[in-house]
Amino acid sequence: MAKVDEIVGRMERNPAGVRFAELAKVCEHYFGTPRSKSTSHHVYRTPWPGDPRVNIQRGHDGKAKAYQVKQVLAAIRNLKGETHG
């Protein structure tokens, strides 16, 4: 499987083309083991107050949902102290 930074680059270029397993790998790298891990949903804690979680879901085609990929990218930027956009 690809390295995390390569996956993040692909996530930024094409949020709709990311496999769920790759998104889960990125989330585990940045946020640790999911606190909840069902067959289709994984929920990760984030270290900030408010809504301290990232929720990802497997799509029917084995890919991650594009809007969740964008949410993960925003959470990574937040974690790194970059803009919240």
LINCORZI-V51238 format. One record per run of one state. SS is the DSSP state (A for helix, B for strand, O for the rest). FROM is the first residue (numbers start at 0). TO is the last residue. If there is no record, write none. Layout:
[[SS & FROM & TO] [SS & FROM & TO]]
This chain:
[[O & 0 & 2] [A & 3 & 12] [O & 13 & 13] [A & 14 & 16] [O & 17 & 17] [B & 18 & 18] [A & 19 & 30] [O & 31 & 34] [B & 35 & 36] [O & 37 & 39] [B & 40 & 44] [O & 45 & 51] [B & 52 & 57] [O & 58 & 61] [B & 62 & 63] [O & 64 & 64] [A & 65 & 78] [O & 79 & 84]]
